[in-house]
Amino acid sequence: MRNKLTILIAFLLTLTTASVALSAGKGDAAKGKQVFQNTCVTCHGTDGKGDGPAAAALNPKPRNLADAKYMSGLTDEHLHTVITKGGAAVNLSTTMPAWGGALSDADVWNVIAYIRNDLCKCQPK
């Protein structure tokens, strides 16, 4: 009986660990960094602070993706919509273009993982 209980506990711990790992993110931050550097840095800057070389010519300025307080208030699904459909899709700036035609869905989730893990170092609340 004790052996069965030990096996059951081990099984439940495995399920819990897998669930936490899946909910922690849908993307790969390292791959997202590469996409971010190739696609987003021009406006959002190397550190995601909205200070890229093109930012000076934009009004409004690009979002500071390193602002943990602001970014933790946004869901990953919201970020996905903004990236794929552009700022206008969520009543934000039309200067944020839609990248859905240029980036794969995996690329978008990877960028979101990079933003969460490396730029704002935050998760949605």
C-alpha positions as CSV (number, residue, x, y, z in Angstrom):
1,M,0.0,0.0,0.0
2,R,2.8,2.4,0.9
3,N,4.5,1.7,-2.5
4,K,1.3,2.6,-4.3
5,L,1.0,5.8,-2.4
6,T,4.6,6.7,-3.2
7,I,4.0,6.1,-6.9
8,L,0.8,8.2,-6.8
9,I,2.6,11.1,-5.1
10,A,5.4,10.9,-7.6
11,F,2.9,10.9,-10.5
12,L,1.1,13.9,-9.1
13,L,4.3,15.8,-8.6
14,T,5.3,15.1,-12.2
15,L,1.9,16.4,-13.4
16,T,2.3,19.5,-11.3
17,T,5.8,20.2,-12.5
18,A,4.8,19.8,-16.1
19,S,1.8,22.1,-15.7
20,V,3.9,24.8,-14.1
21,A,6.5,24.5,-16.9
22,L,3.7,24.9,-19.6
23,S,2.1,27.8,-17.9
24,A,5.4,29.6,-17.5
25,G,5.5,30.4,-21.1
26,K,4.7,29.3,-24.6
27,G,7.9,30.5,-26.2
28,D,11.7,30.3,-26.1
29,A,13.3,33.5,-24.8
30,A,16.7,32.8,-26.5
31,K,15.0,32.5,-29.9
32,G,12.8,35.5,-29.1
33,K,15.9,37.6,-28.5
34,Q,17.1,36.9,-32.0
35,V,13.7,37.8,-33.5
36,F,13.5,40.9,-31.3
37,Q,17.0,42.1,-32.4
38,N,16.1,41.6,-36.1
39,T,12.6,43.0,-36.0
40,C,11.9,45.2,-32.9
41,V,15.1,47.0,-31.9
42,T,14.8,49.8,-34.6
43,C,11.8,51.2,-32.6
44,H,11.9,49.6,-29.2
45,G,15.7,49.8,-28.7
46,T,18.2,47.1,-27.6
47,D,16.9,47.1,-24.0
48,G,13.3,47.5,-25.1
49,K,12.9,50.9,-23.5
50,G,11.3,52.5,-26.6
51,D,14.5,54.3,-27.5
52,G,15.6,52.7,-30.8
53,P,17.0,54.8,-33.6
54,A,13.6,55.2,-35.3
55,A,11.9,56.2,-32.0
56,A,12.8,59.9,-32.3
57,A,10.6,60.2,-35.4
58,L,7.6,58.5,-34.0
59,N,4.7,60.0,-32.2
60,P,3.7,58.5,-29.8
61,K,7.0,57.0,-28.8
62,P,7.3,53.2,-28.8
63,R,6.3,51.4,-25.6
64,N,8.9,50.8,-22.9
65,L,8.8,47.0,-22.8
66,A,11.2,47.0,-19.8
67,D,8.5,48.8,-17.6
68,A,7.6,45.8,-15.4
69,K,4.7,47.6,-13.7
70,Y,3.0,48.4,-17.0
71,M,3.9,45.1,-18.7
72,S,2.7,42.9,-15.9
73,G,-0.8,44.4,-16.4
74,L,-0.9,43.0,-19.9
75,T,-1.7,39.4,-20.7
76,D,0.4,37.4,-23.1
77,E,-2.6,37.1,-25.4
78,H,-2.8,40.9,-25.5
79,L,0.9,41.1,-26.5
80,H,0.3,38.5,-29.1
81,T,-2.5,40.5,-30.6
82,V,-0.5,43.7,-30.6
83,I,2.5,42.0,-32.3
84,T,0.5,40.1,-34.9
85,K,-2.3,42.7,-35.7
86,G,-0.6,46.0,-34.7
87,G,-1.4,48.6,-32.2
88,A,-4.6,49.7,-33.9
89,A,-6.1,46.3,-33.2
90,V,-6.2,47.0,-29.5
91,N,-6.9,50.8,-29.8
92,L,-3.2,51.7,-29.4
93,S,-0.9,53.6,-31.7
94,T,-1.1,52.9,-35.4
95,T,2.7,53.3,-35.6
96,M,3.0,49.8,-34.1
97,P,2.8,47.7,-37.3
98,A,1.2,44.3,-37.6
99,W,3.9,41.6,-37.8
100,G,1.6,38.6,-38.3
101,G,2.4,38.4,-42.0
102,A,6.2,38.5,-41.4
103,L,6.6,36.4,-38.2
104,S,5.4,32.9,-37.5
105,D,3.2,32.3,-34.5
106,A,6.2,30.5,-32.8
107,D,8.3,33.7,-33.5
108,V,5.7,35.8,-31.8
109,W,5.5,33.6,-28.7
110,N,9.3,33.5,-28.6
111,V,9.4,37.4,-28.6
112,I,6.8,37.4,-25.8
113,A,8.9,35.0,-23.8
114,Y,12.0,37.3,-24.4
115,I,10.0,40.4,-23.3
116,R,8.8,38.6,-20.1
117,N,12.1,36.9,-19.2
118,D,14.7,39.4,-20.2
119,L,13.2,42.9,-20.7
120,C,10.5,43.5,-18.1
121,K,11.4,40.5,-16.1
122,C,7.7,40.2,-15.2
123,Q,4.7,38.0,-15.7
124,P,1.1,39.0,-16.2
125,K,-0.9,39.5,-13.0
